[in-house]
Amino acid sequence: MGYINDKGEFIRTSINEPPSQPPPPSGNGCGCLVIILIIVGLLGYCSNSQQLPSPSPQSPNLTFRSSCGSSLGSGSTWYAVVGDKRAYNTVRNQYCGDSFIRPDGLLQVASFTSSGEAEKFANELSQTTGLSFYVKY
């Protein structure tokens, strides 16, 4: 018994011995190297392509004022900026020193003679504090 090897030679084997297996093809390892490089490249691409969190818009630059809103006598119609009374200490100490709790239980922060100015201030205060303020019509 026998077999023919890669070189075309007949190799004799005995009946009691199993035929020897031809050696596995000896490559130069390029196939494995290419696969490894592709995997590493994909991992690098995926980790670099993750989106960074977009920067949040800057909060308005609100600073403490002893009095917020329009000046007295500047108009006859007033638009009150109000919010939850639980924000009283934060607002009064950090933004509007004249804010107060109204009889209806709302925190009044400021009053404006322009509804547009009132809406703008309510939005800025909401964005800055993370609390909800709105114009009471």
C-alpha positions in Angstrom: 0.0 0.0 0.0 1.0 3.6 -0.5 0.1 7.0 -1.7 1.5 9.7 -4.0 2.8 12.8 -2.3 2.8 16.5 -3.4 5.9 15.9 -5.6 4.2 13.1 -7.4 6.3 10.4 -5.7 4.9 7.1 -4.6 5.3 6.6 -0.8 5.1 3.0 0.4 3.3 2.2 3.6 3.1 -1.0 5.4 -0.2 -2.7 6.0 0.1 -2.3 9.8 0.8 1.4 9.6 -1.7 4.0 8.6 -0.5 6.1 5.7 1.3 9.2 6.8 -0.6 12.4 6.0 1.0 14.8 3.7 2.1 17.9 5.5 -0.3 20.8 5.5 0.4 23.4 2.9 3.0 25.8 4.1 1.9 29.3 3.4 3.9 32.3 4.4 1.2 33.6 6.8 0.1 36.4 4.6 -3.5 35.3 4.6 -3.7 35.5 8.4 -1.8 38.7 8.5 -4.1 40.3 6.0 -7.2 39.2 8.0 -5.7 40.5 11.2 -4.9 43.9 9.6 -8.4 44.2 8.3 -9.9 43.4 11.7 -7.6 45.9 13.4 -8.4 48.5 10.8 -12.2 48.0 11.3 -11.9 48.2 15.0 -9.9 51.5 14.7 -12.4 52.9 12.3 -15.4 52.0 14.4 -13.9 53.5 17.6 -13.0 56.7 15.8 -16.4 57.0 14.0 -18.4 57.2 17.2 -20.2 60.6 17.3 -19.1 62.9 20.0 -21.9 64.5 22.0 -22.9 67.8 20.4 -22.2 70.7 22.6 -25.3 72.1 24.3 -26.2 75.6 23.5 -24.7 78.1 25.9 -27.0 79.3 28.6 -27.8 82.9 28.6 -25.6 85.0 30.8 -28.1 85.8 33.5 -26.6 87.4 36.6 -28.1 88.6 39.8 -30.2 91.8 39.6 -31.9 93.4 42.5 -34.9 94.1 40.3 -35.9 92.2 37.1 -38.3 93.3 34.4 -39.5 96.6 32.9 -39.1 99.8 34.9 -42.1 101.2 36.6 -44.3 103.6 34.6 -43.1 102.2 31.2 -46.5 100.8 30.2 -50.0 100.0 31.2 -50.1 96.3 30.3 -47.9 94.0 32.3 -46.8 90.4 31.5 -45.7 88.5 34.6 -43.0 85.8 34.4 -43.9 83.1 36.8 -42.8 79.6 37.9 -43.1 77.0 40.7 -42.8 78.5 44.1 -40.2 75.8 45.1 -37.7 77.8 43.0 -38.1 80.9 45.2 -34.8 80.7 47.1 -32.8 79.9 44.0 -34.3 82.7 41.9 -34.4 85.3 44.6 -30.7 84.6 45.7 -29.2 84.1 42.3 -31.2 86.0 39.7 -34.0 88.4 40.7 -33.9 89.9 44.2 -37.5 91.2 44.0 -39.2 87.9 43.1 -42.0 87.0 45.4 -44.8 84.4 46.0 -48.1 85.6 44.7 -51.5 85.0 46.4 -52.3 82.3 43.9 -49.1 80.4 45.0 -47.0 81.1 41.9 -43.5 82.5 42.1 -43.4 85.8 40.3 -39.9 86.6 39.0 -40.5 89.7 36.9 -43.0 91.8 35.0 -42.6 93.3 31.5 -44.6 95.7 29.4 -43.7 93.7 26.3 -44.9 90.2 25.9 -41.9 89.4 23.7 -39.4 90.6 26.4 -41.4 88.5 29.0 -41.3 85.4 26.9 -37.5 85.9 26.2 -36.7 86.3 29.9 -38.9 83.3 30.8 -37.0 81.2 28.3 -33.6 82.4 29.4 -34.4 81.8 33.0 -35.8 78.3 32.3 -32.7 77.4 30.2 -30.3 78.8 32.9 -31.9 77.1 35.9 -33.4 74.0 34.3 -36.7 74.9 35.9 -39.9 75.9 34.1 -40.9 79.6 33.9 -43.6 81.1 31.7 -45.6 84.2 31.0 -48.9 84.5 32.8 -51.4 86.3 30.5 
